[in-house]
């Protein structure tokens, strides 16, 4: 583990979260269509190389460093991002099924525990994918855009988590004492 990075956030985790954050931001912004002339199709190369290959490699490195939680997350998400990027052609129902399965992986990562920022990013990503899956099945562009905004929020959380680890910013909410006379230990 790199001594310049706070405990629990090795450099591999930082790289993985940066790759996830960039991919989620590109993916989400593409689906929101908030930037004129930028669509989800424009996120494909970022999803393939940054979200797919770089995230997958970061996952393998995390597994090598015996970080099974982040290693599993990054490998699974890397494989899914790569698959999404190379399988853009297909029916709306096939896309919906893929997004639903992808959402289940994000849900598993959310429920697996870990730090608050990681769970927050995965939870927002789960909501994004679930909304987009429903939108694909129902052919609802408005719901797709809402899902895109959840992906943008997930990307921002993942990006903050990586930056916070590097800059030694807060990565957890402070705990409050239960009342008068209660002291925190440890």
C-alpha positions in Angstrom: 0.0 0.0 0.0 1.3 3.5 -0.9 2.2 5.5 2.2 1.0 8.7 0.5 -2.6 7.5 0.5 -4.8 7.3 3.6 -5.3 3.9 5.2 -7.9 1.7 3.5 -7.5 3.5 0.2 -4.6 2.1 -1.7 -3.5 3.6 -4.9 -5.2 0.8 -6.8 -8.5 1.7 -5.2 -7.9 5.4 -6.2 -7.2 4.4 -9.8 -10.2 2.2 -9.9 -12.5 4.9 -8.5 -11.1 7.5 -10.9 -11.8 5.1 -13.8 -15.3 4.4 -12.5 -16.0 8.0 -11.9 -14.9 9.1 -15.4 -16.9 6.4 -17.0 -20.0 7.1 -15.0 -19.8 10.8 -15.7 -19.4 10.2 -19.5 -22.2 7.6 -19.5 -24.6 9.6 -17.4 -24.0 12.9 -19.2 -24.5 11.1 -22.5 -27.9 9.9 -21.5 -29.0 13.2 -20.0 -28.2 14.9 -23.3 -27.5 18.1 -21.3 -24.4 18.9 -23.5 -25.5 19.7 -27.0 -24.4 17.1 -29.5 -23.2 14.6 -26.9 -25.1 11.3 -26.5 -24.6 8.0 -24.8 -23.0 6.7 -28.0 -20.2 9.2 -27.4 -19.4 7.4 -24.1 -18.7 4.1 -25.7 -15.0 4.5 -26.2 -14.6 5.8 -22.6 -16.7 2.8 -21.4 -14.6 0.4 -23.4 -11.1 1.6 -22.5 -11.4 3.4 -19.2 -14.4 1.7 -17.7 -13.7 -1.7 -19.2 -10.0 -2.3 -19.6 -8.5 0.1 -17.0 -11.1 -0.8 -14.4 -10.6 -4.5 -15.0 -6.8 -4.2 -14.7 -7.2 -2.1 -11.5 -9.4 -4.9 -10.2 -6.8 -7.6 -11.0 -4.2 -5.4 -9.2 -6.5 -5.0 -6.2 -7.0 -8.8 -6.1 -3.2 -9.3 -6.3 -2.9 -6.9 -3.3 -5.5 -9.1 -1.4 -8.2 -6.4 -1.6 -11.0 -8.7 -2.4 -13.9 -6.2 -2.1 -12.5 -3.6 -4.5 -10.9 -6.2 -6.7 -14.2 -8.0 -7.1 -16.1 -4.7 -7.8 -13.6 -3.4 -10.3 -13.2 -6.7 -12.2 -17.0 -7.2 -12.4 -17.7 -3.6 -13.4 -14.8 -3.6 -15.9 -16.1 -6.7 -17.6 -19.6 -5.2 -17.7 -18.5 -1.8 -19.0 -16.5 -3.6 -21.8 -19.5 -5.7 -22.7 -21.8 -2.7 -22.8 -19.3 -0.9 -25.1 -18.9 -3.7 -27.6 -22.6 -4.8 -27.7 -24.3 -1.5 -28.5 -26.4 -3.1 -31.3 -29.5 -5.0 -30.2 -33.1 -4.6 -29.3 -34.5 -2.3 -26.6 -35.5 -5.4 -24.6 -32.1 -6.9 -24.8 -30.6 -3.6 -23.7 -33.1 -3.5 -20.8 -32.2 -7.0 -19.7 -28.5 -6.2 -19.8 -29.0 -3.0 -17.7 -31.2 -5.0 -15.3 -28.5 -7.6 -14.8 -25.8 -4.8 -14.5 -28.1 -3.2 -11.9 -28.1 -6.5 -9.8 -24.3 -6.4 -9.8 -24.4 -2.8 -8.6 -26.9 -3.8 -5.9 -24.7 -6.6 -4.7 -21.8 -4.2 -4.5 -23.9 -1.7 -2.5 -25.1 -4.4 0.0 -21.6 -5.9 0.4 -20.6 -3.1 2.7 -17.4 -1.1 2.6 -16.8 2.6 3.0 -19.7 5.1 2.8 -18.5 6.7 -0.4 -18.1 3.4 -2.2 -21.6 2.2 -1.1 -23.0 5.6 -2.1 -21.5 5.4 -5.6 -22.7 1.8 -6.1 -26.2 2.6 -4.7 -26.6 5.6 -7.0 -25.4 3.5 -9.9 -27.9 0.8 -9.0 -30.8 3.3 -9.1 -29.4 4.6 -12.4 -29.3 1.2 -14.1 -32.7 0.2 -12.7 -34.3 3.3 -14.1 -32.6 2.9 -17.4 -33.6 -0.8 -17.6 -37.3 0.1 -16.9 -37.0 2.9 -19.5 -35.6 0.5 -22.1 -38.5 -1.9 -21.5 -41.1 0.9 -21.6 -39.4 3.0 -24.3 -39.4 6.1 -22.0 -36.8 8.8 -22.8 -37.7 10.9 -19.8 -36.9 8.0 -17.4 -33.7 7.4 -19.3 -32.6 11.0 -18.6 -33.4 10.6 -14.9 -31.3 7.5 -14.8 -28.5 9.4 -16.5 -28.6 12.0 -13.8 -28.3 9.2 -11.1 -25.2 8.0 -13.1 -23.7 11.5 -13.0 -24.2 11.6 -9.3 -22.6 8.2 -8.9 -19.7 9.3 -11.0 -19.3 12.4 -8.9 -19.2 10.4 -5.7 -16.7 7.9 -7.1 -14.5 10.8 -8.3 -14.7 12.5 -5.0 -13.8 9.3 -3.2 -10.6 9.0 -5.3 -9.7 12.6 -4.9 -10.4 12.6 -1.2 -8.1 9.7 -0.7 -5.3 11.4 -2.6 -5.8 14.8 -1.0 -6.6 13.4 2.5 -10.0 15.0 2.6 -12.8 13.5 4.7 -14.2 10.2 3.4 -16.8 9.4 6.1 -19.5 11.4 7.9 -18.5 12.2 11.5 -20.4 10.3 14.1 -22.3 12.3 16.7 -22.5 11.4 20.4 -25.9 10.1 21.5 -26.4 12.8 24.1 -25.0 14.5 27.2 -22.3 12.7 29.0 -21.6 10.3 26.2 -18.0 10.2 25.1 -16.5 8.7 22.0 -13.7 6.2 22.6 -11.0 5.1 20.2 
